Amino acid sequence: MRAVTATDRDAGAGGLTLTDLPYPHAAENDVVVRVHAAGFTRGELTWAGTWTDRAGRDRTPSVPGHEVSGVVAELGYGTTGLTVGQRVFGLTDWARDGSLAEYVAVEARNLAPLPADVDHTVAAVLPISGLTAWQGLFGHARIVTGQTVLIHGAAGGVGSLAVQLAQEAGARVIGTGRSADRDTVLALGAHAFLDLDAVGLADAGEVDVVFDVIGGDVLERSAALVRAGGTLVSIAEPPRVRPESGRAVFFVVEPDRSRLADLAQRLRDGRLRVRVGAVRPLTEAVAAFAPGRRVPGRTVIRVAED
């Protein structure tokens, strides 16, 4: 099968190649998915799991990409809950080969059924962003109706979904970003927008929750905005500065089959929109990984057609 592989940890995107790999083995409780569309995160080339297994052993050449949408091609021993030929989507394991390939082996529990009326290219950008937004807002920050939530990077993959979920939950949402993001963020349902290049964070006033995807100085300065009893949540890095009378949380997204199914239903109902940018074939996946001009929406790799 064809797959994008990474072999040189120091080379970044320049060390990626499109090559041939053996068809994956379906271990116990695995399924092999014929990949129709794959999502990826450029930063994953810096993750330890891209290069080593859970025991710390080198596992190159490794296949990046941890979001998948496709069709079940094979069931491993003991696998239940899914069937061959079923449409599915979800997360691949951080320390195993990923989705930028024609086939990928995935733990069955990391996948959810994909309704027939949800396109694979849409489903492929939902798992990481959707689960991260949900777990950050409701699992860690525990937002409730009437609270004020400040969401950094509100036009991005995670931020745009967090805006919609928080607004639907009855929170007052303030989104941040660049000036070009204003209309997008407000159209997603944010009640206010802060241009981080033009105004100070203090203009947001006190908030109950800060959801950070940026890190660095923005994360540190955000701690002062959290009112007593509030929460600062970051997926960028562990907060070095904590709110004076609140909580600070750093987390990594976890698979959740039932929540994936809920997110897919929200897509079908029109209650949730994902921002798909460029859709490129597997032959252009290496080029898609390279740093370049900022393009609105997530880039999706289309591997196979329905």
TORKOL-4160 file (C-alpha; in steps of 0.2 Angstrom, whole numbers, padded with zeros to 4 digits, m for minus):
306
<pt num="1" X="0000" Y="0000" Z="0000"/>
<pt num="2" X="0005" Y="0018" Z="m0002"/>
<pt num="3" X="0009" Y="0028" Z="0013"/>
<pt num="4" X="0018" Y="0044" Z="0019"/>
<pt num="5" X="0032" Y="0040" Z="0030"/>
<pt num="6" X="0043" Y="0049" Z="0042"/>
<pt num="7" X="0061" Y="0043" Z="0044"/>
<pt num="8" X="0072" Y="0059" Z="0050"/>
<pt num="9" X="0066" Y="0067" Z="0066"/>
<pt num="10" X="0077" Y="0082" Z="0063"/>
<pt num="11" X="0071" Y="0085" Z="0045"/>
<pt num="12" X="0054" Y="0090" Z="0049"/>
<pt num="13" X="0042" Y="0090" Z="0034"/>
<pt num="14" X="0058" Y="0088" Z="0023"/>
<pt num="15" X="0060" Y="0071" Z="0029"/>
<pt num="16" X="0043" Y="0064" Z="0023"/>
<pt num="17" X="0041" Y="0053" Z="0008"/>
<pt num="18" X="0027" Y="0044" Z="m0001"/>
<pt num="19" X="0032" Y="0026" Z="m0002"/>
<pt num="20" X="0026" Y="0008" Z="m0001"/>
<pt num="21" X="0023" Y="m0001" Z="0015"/>
<pt num="22" X="0016" Y="m0018" Z="0019"/>
<pt num="23" X="m0003" Y="m0020" Z="0022"/>
<pt num="24" X="m0006" Y="m0017" Z="0041"/>
<pt num="25" X="m0009" Y="m0031" Z="0053"/>
<pt num="26" X="m0025" Y="m0031" Z="0063"/>
<pt num="27" X="m0021" Y="m0035" Z="0081"/>
<pt num="28" X="m0033" Y="m0041" Z="0094"/>
<pt num="29" X="m0048" Y="m0028" Z="0095"/>
<pt num="30" X="m0042" Y="m0019" Z="0080"/>
<pt num="31" X="m0050" Y="m0015" Z="0064"/>
<pt num="32" X="m0041" Y="m0011" Z="0047"/>
<pt num="33" X="m0049" Y="0004" Z="0039"/>
<pt num="34" X="m0048" Y="0008" Z="0021"/>
<pt num="35" X="m0044" Y="0026" Z="0022"/>
<pt num="36" X="m0055" Y="0038" Z="0012"/>
<pt num="37" X="m0049" Y="0054" Z="0020"/>
<pt num="38" X="m0036" Y="0059" Z="0033"/>
<pt num="39" X="m0033" Y="0074" Z="0044"/>
<pt num="40" X="m0016" Y="0078" Z="0051"/>
<pt num="41" X="m0008" Y="0091" Z="0062"/>
<pt num="42" X="0009" Y="0099" Z="0056"/>
<pt num="43" X="0015" Y="0099" Z="0074"/>
<pt num="44" X="0014" Y="0080" Z="0076"/>
<pt num="45" X="0032" Y="0079" Z="0068"/>
<pt num="46" X="0038" Y="0085" Z="0085"/>
<pt num="47" X="0028" Y="0073" Z="0095"/>
<pt num="48" X="0038" Y="0058" Z="0104"/>
<pt num="49" X="0024" Y="0046" Z="0098"/>
<pt num="50" X="0028" Y="0050" Z="0080"/>
<pt num="51" X="0045" Y="0042" Z="0082"/>
<pt num="52" X="0045" Y="0029" Z="0096"/>
<pt num="53" X="0033" Y="0016" Z="0103"/>
<pt num="54" X="0026" Y="0016" Z="0120"/>
<pt num="55" X="0041" Y="0008" Z="0126"/>
<pt num="56" X="0052" Y="0021" Z="0119"/>
<pt num="57" X="0059" Y="0011" Z="0105"/>
<pt num="58" X="0062" Y="0018" Z="0088"/>
<pt num="59" X="0048" Y="0014" Z="0076"/>
<pt num="60" X="0053" Y="0023" Z="0060"/>
<pt num="61" X="0048" Y="0023" Z="0046"/>
<pt num="62" X="0032" Y="0029" Z="0054"/>
<pt num="63" X="0016" Y="0035" Z="0046"/>
<pt num="64" X="0009" Y="0052" Z="0052"/>
<pt num="65" X="m0009" Y="0058" Z="0053"/>
<pt num="66" X="m0021" Y="0054" Z="0067"/>
<pt num="67" X="m0038" Y="0057" Z="0060"/>
<pt num="68" X="m0046" Y="0045" Z="0049"/>
<pt num="69" X="m0062" Y="0042" Z="0039"/>
<pt num="70" X="m0065" Y="0027" Z="0029"/>
<pt num="71" X="m0073" Y="0010" Z="0028"/>
<pt num="72" X="m0069" Y="m0006" Z="0039"/>
<pt num="73" X="m0059" Y="m0018" Z="0028"/>
<pt num="74" X="m0055" Y="m0031" Z="0041"/>
<pt num="75" X="m0058" Y="m0036" Z="0059"/>
<pt num="76" X="m0045" Y="m0041" Z="0071"/>
<pt num="77" X="m0048" Y="m0056" Z="0083"/>
<pt num="78" X="m0061" Y="m0052" Z="0096"/>
<pt num="79" X="m0066" Y="m0036" Z="0088"/>
<pt num="80" X="m0085" Y="m0032" Z="0091"/>
<pt num="81" X="m0096" Y="m0017" Z="0088"/>
<pt num="82" X="m0091" Y="m0014" Z="0070"/>
<pt num="83" X="m0093" Y="m0024" Z="0054"/>
<pt num="84" X="m0083" Y="m0026" Z="0038"/>
<pt num="85" X="m0089" Y="m0013" Z="0025"/>
<pt num="86" X="m0095" Y="m0001" Z="0038"/>
<pt num="87" X="m0091" Y="0018" Z="0037"/>
<pt num="88" X="m0082" Y="0024" Z="0052"/>
<pt num="89" X="m0071" Y="0039" Z="0058"/>
<pt num="90" X="m0060" Y="0043" Z="0073"/>
<pt num="91" X="m0043" Y="0044" Z="0080"/>
<pt num="92" X="m0028" Y="0033" Z="0077"/>
<pt num="93" X="m0016" Y="0029" Z="0092"/>
<pt num="94" X="m0002" Y="0042" Z="0095"/>
<pt num="95" X="0011" Y="0029" Z="0095"/>
<pt num="96" X="0006" Y="0019" Z="0080"/>
<pt num="97" X="0006" Y="0022" Z="0062"/>
<pt num="98" X="m0007" Y="0034" Z="0057"/>
<pt num="99" X="m0020" Y="0038" Z="0043"/>
<pt num="100" X="m0009" Y="0046" Z="0029"/>
<pt num="101" X="m0010" Y="0029" Z="0020"/>
<pt num="102" X="m0021" Y="0018" Z="0010"/>
<pt num="103" X="m0025" Y="0007" Z="0025"/>
<pt num="104" X="m0023" Y="0009" Z="0044"/>
<pt num="105" X="m0025" Y="m0002" Z="0059"/>
<pt num="106" X="m0035" Y="0006" Z="0073"/>
<pt num="107" X="m0041" Y="0000" Z="0090"/>
<pt num="108" X="m0060" Y="m0002" Z="0087"/>
<pt num="109" X="m0065" Y="0008" Z="0102"/>
<pt num="110" X="m0056" Y="0023" Z="0094"/>
<pt num="111" X="m0069" Y="0023" Z="0080"/>
<pt num="112" X="m0087" Y="0028" Z="0078"/>
<pt num="113" X="m0100" Y="0024" Z="0065"/>
<pt num="114" X="m0101" Y="0037" Z="0051"/>
<pt num="115" X="m0118" Y="0042" Z="0044"/>
<pt num="116" X="m0120" Y="0039" Z="0026"/>
<pt num="117" X="m0124" Y="0058" Z="0023"/>
<pt num="118" X="m0108" Y="0064" Z="0031"/>
<pt num="119" X="m0094" Y="0066" Z="0019"/>
<pt num="120" X="m0077" Y="0058" Z="0023"/>
<pt num="121" X="m0068" Y="0074" Z="0020"/>
<pt num="122" X="m0079" Y="0083" Z="0033"/>
<pt num="123" X="m0077" Y="0068" Z="0045"/>
<pt num="124" X="m0058" Y="0068" Z="0044"/>
<pt num="125" X="m0056" Y="0085" Z="0052"/>
<pt num="126" X="m0068" Y="0082" Z="0066"/>
<pt num="127" X="m0060" Y="0069" Z="0078"/>
<pt num="128" X="m0046" Y="0079" Z="0086"/>
<pt num="129" X="m0053" Y="0096" Z="0084"/>
<pt num="130" X="m0071" Y="0091" Z="0090"/>
<pt num="131" X="m0065" Y="0080" Z="0104"/>
<pt num="132" X="m0053" Y="0093" Z="0110"/>
<pt num="133" X="m0065" Y="0107" Z="0110"/>
<pt num="134" X="m0078" Y="0096" Z="0119"/>
<pt num="135" X="m0066" Y="0089" Z="0132"/>
<pt num="136" X="m0058" Y="0106" Z="0136"/>
<pt num="137" X="m0075" Y="0115" Z="0138"/>
<pt num="138" X="m0086" Y="0102" Z="0147"/>
<pt num="139" X="m0074" Y="0089" Z="0154"/>
<pt num="140" X="m0060" Y="0101" Z="0161"/>
<pt num="141" X="m0068" Y="0118" Z="0162"/>
<pt num="142" X="m0085" Y="0112" Z="0166"/>
<pt num="143" X="m0094" Y="0127" Z="0158"/>
<pt num="144" X="m0112" Y="0131" Z="0162"/>
<pt num="145" X="m0125" Y="0142" Z="0155"/>
<pt num="146" X="m0122" Y="0161" Z="0158"/>
<pt num="147" X="m0103" Y="0160" Z="0160"/>
<pt num="148" X="m0091" Y="0170" Z="0150"/>
<pt num="149" X="m0079" Y="0160" Z="0140"/>
<pt num="150" X="m0063" Y="0167" Z="0131"/>
<pt num="151" X="m0057" Y="0156" Z="0116"/>
<pt num="152" X="m0040" Y="0160" Z="0109"/>
<pt num="153" X="m0038" Y="0155" Z="0090"/>
<pt num="154" X="m0056" Y="0155" Z="0088"/>
<pt num="155" X="m0055" Y="0154" Z="0069"/>
<pt num="156" X="m0044" Y="0138" Z="0070"/>
<pt num="157" X="m0049" Y="0120" Z="0069"/>
<pt num="158" X="m0051" Y="0118" Z="0088"/>
<pt num="159" X="m0056" Y="0136" Z="0092"/>
<pt num="160" X="m0070" Y="0137" Z="0079"/>
<pt num="161" X="m0079" Y="0121" Z="0086"/>
<pt num="162" X="m0076" Y="0127" Z="0104"/>
<pt num="163" X="m0085" Y="0144" Z="0099"/>
<pt num="164" X="m0100" Y="0134" Z="0092"/>
<pt num="165" X="m0101" Y="0122" Z="0107"/>
<pt num="166" X="m0099" Y="0135" Z="0120"/>
<pt num="167" X="m0112" Y="0146" Z="0112"/>
<pt num="168" X="m0125" Y="0132" Z="0111"/>
<pt num="169" X="m0122" Y="0128" Z="0129"/>
<pt num="170" X="m0128" Y="0146" Z="0134"/>
<pt num="171" X="m0111" Y="0154" Z="0137"/>
<pt num="172" X="m0106" Y="0171" Z="0132"/>
<pt num="173" X="m0091" Y="0169" Z="0120"/>
<pt num="174" X="m0077" Y="0180" Z="0116"/>
<pt num="175" X="m0066" Y="0174" Z="0102"/>
<pt num="176" X="m0048" Y="0180" Z="0098"/>
<pt num="177" X="m0038" Y="0180" Z="0083"/>
<pt num="178" X="m0031" Y="0191" Z="0069"/>
<pt num="179" X="m0041" Y="0205" Z="0061"/>
<pt num="180" X="m0045" Y="0194" Z="0046"/>
<pt num="181" X="m0053" Y="0182" Z="0057"/>
<pt num="182" X="m0066" Y="0194" Z="0064"/>
<pt num="183" X="m0081" Y="0190" Z="0052"/>
<pt num="184" X="m0078" Y="0171" Z="0053"/>
<pt num="185" X="m0078" Y="0171" Z="0072"/>
<pt num="186" X="m0093" Y="0181" Z="0074"/>
<pt num="187" X="m0102" Y="0171" Z="0061"/>
<pt num="188" X="m0099" Y="0155" Z="0071"/>
<pt num="189" X="m0108" Y="0163" Z="0085"/>
<pt num="190" X="m0096" Y="0172" Z="0096"/>
<pt num="191" X="m0103" Y="0187" Z="0105"/>
<pt num="192" X="m0087" Y="0198" Z="0104"/>
<pt num="193" X="m0070" Y="0197" Z="0095"/>
<pt num="194" X="m0053" Y="0203" Z="0101"/>
<pt num="195" X="m0039" Y="0206" Z="0088"/>
<pt num="196" X="m0024" Y="0201" Z="0098"/>
<pt num="197" X="m0013" Y="0212" Z="0086"/>
<pt num="198" X="m0023" Y="0227" Z="0090"/>
<pt num="199" X="m0029" Y="0227" Z="0107"/>
<pt num="200" X="m0024" Y="0221" Z="0124"/>
<pt num="201" X="m0031" Y="0205" Z="0132"/>
<pt num="202" X="m0037" Y="0216" Z="0147"/>
<pt num="203" X="m0050" Y="0222" Z="0135"/>
<pt num="204" X="m0059" Y="0205" Z="0138"/>
<pt num="205" X="m0062" Y="0209" Z="0156"/>
<pt num="206" X="m0065" Y="0195" Z="0168"/>
<pt num="207" X="m0070" Y="0178" Z="0162"/>
<pt num="208" X="m0075" Y="0162" Z="0169"/>
<pt num="209" X="m0065" Y="0151" Z="0157"/>
<pt num="210" X="m0050" Y="0154" Z="0145"/>
<pt num="211" X="m0048" Y="0141" Z="0132"/>
<pt num="212" X="m0030" Y="0142" Z="0125"/>
<pt num="213" X="m0023" Y="0134" Z="0109"/>
<pt num="214" X="m0008" Y="0147" Z="0107"/>
<pt num="215" X="0003" Y="0145" Z="0122"/>
<pt num="216" X="0017" Y="0157" Z="0126"/>
<pt num="217" X="0015" Y="0175" Z="0131"/>
<pt num="218" X="m0004" Y="0174" Z="0127"/>
<pt num="219" X="m0006" Y="0159" Z="0139"/>
<pt num="220" X="0003" Y="0168" Z="0153"/>
<pt num="221" X="m0006" Y="0184" Z="0151"/>
<pt num="222" X="m0023" Y="0175" Z="0151"/>
<pt num="223" X="m0021" Y="0169" Z="0169"/>
<pt num="224" X="m0025" Y="0186" Z="0175"/>
<pt num="225" X="m0042" Y="0187" Z="0166"/>
<pt num="226" X="m0049" Y="0172" Z="0175"/>
<pt num="227" X="m0061" Y="0177" Z="0189"/>
<pt num="228" X="m0061" Y="0168" Z="0206"/>
<pt num="229" X="m0067" Y="0150" Z="0204"/>
<pt num="230" X="m0063" Y="0150" Z="0185"/>
<pt num="231" X="m0053" Y="0139" Z="0174"/>
<pt num="232" X="m0038" Y="0142" Z="0162"/>
<pt num="233" X="m0037" Y="0127" Z="0150"/>
<pt num="234" X="m0023" Y="0125" Z="0137"/>
<pt num="235" X="m0019" Y="0112" Z="0124"/>
<pt num="236" X="m0003" Y="0121" Z="0119"/>
<pt num="237" X="0008" Y="0118" Z="0135"/>
<pt num="238" X="0006" Y="0117" Z="0154"/>
<pt num="239" X="0002" Y="0134" Z="0161"/>
<pt num="240" X="0017" Y="0142" Z="0170"/>
<pt num="241" X="0006" Y="0155" Z="0177"/>
<pt num="242" X="m0010" Y="0150" Z="0187"/>
<pt num="243" X="m0026" Y="0160" Z="0190"/>
<pt num="244" X="m0025" Y="0168" Z="0207"/>
<pt num="245" X="m0040" Y="0160" Z="0214"/>
<pt num="246" X="m0044" Y="0147" Z="0200"/>
<pt num="247" X="m0038" Y="0131" Z="0191"/>
<pt num="248" X="m0026" Y="0129" Z="0177"/>
<pt num="249" X="m0027" Y="0113" Z="0166"/>
<pt num="250" X="m0016" Y="0106" Z="0152"/>
<pt num="251" X="m0023" Y="0091" Z="0143"/>
<pt num="252" X="m0021" Y="0080" Z="0128"/>
<pt num="253" X="m0037" Y="0074" Z="0119"/>
<pt num="254" X="m0043" Y="0056" Z="0122"/>
<pt num="255" X="m0053" Y="0045" Z="0111"/>
<pt num="256" X="m0072" Y="0044" Z="0114"/>
<pt num="257" X="m0083" Y="0034" Z="0103"/>
<pt num="258" X="m0099" Y="0040" Z="0110"/>
<pt num="259" X="m0094" Y="0058" Z="0109"/>
<pt num="260" X="m0088" Y="0056" Z="0091"/>
<pt num="261" X="m0106" Y="0049" Z="0087"/>
<pt num="262" X="m0114" Y="0064" Z="0096"/>
<pt num="263" X="m0103" Y="0076" Z="0086"/>
<pt num="264" X="m0107" Y="0068" Z="0069"/>
<pt num="265" X="m0126" Y="0070" Z="0074"/>
<pt num="266" X="m0123" Y="0088" Z="0077"/>
<pt num="267" X="m0115" Y="0090" Z="0060"/>
<pt num="268" X="m0131" Y="0081" Z="0052"/>
<pt num="269" X="m0142" Y="0093" Z="0062"/>
<pt num="270" X="m0133" Y="0108" Z="0056"/>
<pt num="271" X="m0129" Y="0113" Z="0074"/>
<pt num="272" X="m0110" Y="0111" Z="0071"/>
<pt num="273" X="m0099" Y="0117" Z="0056"/>
<pt num="274" X="m0082" Y="0112" Z="0052"/>
<pt num="275" X="m0070" Y="0122" Z="0041"/>
<pt num="276" X="m0063" Y="0112" Z="0028"/>
<pt num="277" X="m0049" Y="0121" Z="0018"/>
<pt num="278" X="m0040" Y="0112" Z="0004"/>
<pt num="279" X="m0043" Y="0094" Z="m0001"/>
<pt num="280" X="m0028" Y="0086" Z="m0008"/>
<pt num="281" X="m0024" Y="0069" Z="m0014"/>
<pt num="282" X="m0012" Y="0057" Z="m0005"/>
<pt num="283" X="0002" Y="0061" Z="m0018"/>
<pt num="284" X="0002" Y="0079" Z="m0012"/>
<pt num="285" X="0002" Y="0075" Z="0006"/>
<pt num="286" X="0020" Y="0078" Z="0009"/>
<pt num="287" X="0019" Y="0096" Z="0001"/>
<pt num="288" X="0003" Y="0099" Z="0012"/>
<pt num="289" X="0013" Y="0096" Z="0028"/>
<pt num="290" X="0026" Y="0109" Z="0023"/>
<pt num="291" X="0025" Y="0126" Z="0031"/>
<pt num="292" X="0017" Y="0139" Z="0019"/>
<pt num="293" X="0004" Y="0152" Z="0017"/>
<pt num="294" X="m0010" Y="0152" Z="0030"/>
<pt num="295" X="m0026" Y="0144" Z="0022"/>
<pt num="296" X="m0043" Y="0146" Z="0031"/>
<pt num="297" X="m0049" Y="0129" Z="0037"/>
<pt num="298" X="m0041" Y="0112" Z="0039"/>
<pt num="299" X="m0032" Y="0103" Z="0025"/>
<pt num="300" X="m0039" Y="0086" Z="0021"/>
<pt num="301" X="m0030" Y="0072" Z="0012"/>
<pt num="302" X="m0042" Y="0063" Z="0001"/>
<pt num="303" X="m0035" Y="0045" Z="m0001"/>
<pt num="304" X="m0049" Y="0035" Z="m0009"/>
<pt num="305" X="m0066" Y="0039" Z="m0017"/>
<pt num="306" X="m0083" Y="0032" Z="m0011"/>
